[in-house]
Amino acid sequence: MSEQSKPSLLETRKLTKRFGALLANDQIDLTVYGGEIHAILGENGAGKSTLMKSLYGFHQPDGGEILLHGKPTTIASPQMGRELGIGMVFQNFTLVPAMSALENIALFL
């Protein structure tokens, strides 16, 4: 099955996020299919964390759209993101020493 014929798991179309006059994400298009692994790379301040926080529900985009399984979706909160199956490991992630690795991961599920 070609990429064009299988539905995407996650897609952004012209996703835009501003903080006042600062344009953090400018019309980002991204498509993720099942079984793929992606890395988002860029310099400090390039908008990587802002993009991920928009996909997880921490920030609401100012423009564009997010699609899950081909359907436009509003992710209003991190709780809603988790309910939709979206997880996020934070940049400054700190483990709880008294918990196992599995228990630490489960905190974000």
C-alpha positions, 0 to 999 in steps of 0.5 A, a space after each residue: 500500500 503506498 503512502 498516498 493510499 493509506 490514511 495518516 495517523 497524524 497530520 498538520 496542515 498550515 499549523 500556525 502559532 503566535 505568541 504576541 508578535 513572535 511567530 513560533 510556528 509558521 504554516 507547518 505541514 507534517 504527515 505521520 503514518 503508522 510504523 514511522 519514526 520522526 525526529 524534529 530537529 532545529 536550533 534553540 527557539 526554532 519552534 520544536 517544543 511549540 509544535 509538540 505542545 500544540 499537538 499535545 494540547 498545551 497550546 491552541 494553534 492560531 491557524 491551520 488544522 490538526 487531523 487524527 486518522 484523517 479527521 480534523 480534531 481540536 485538542 483542547 487540553 493535555 488530558 484530551 491529547 492523552 485520551 486521543 492516544 498522544 503522549 509526550 516526553 518533556 525536554 527536562 523530564 525528571 524521573 521519580 526515583 522511588 518508581 520503576 521505569 514503567 511507573 514513570 512512563 505510566 505517569 504520562 499515559 
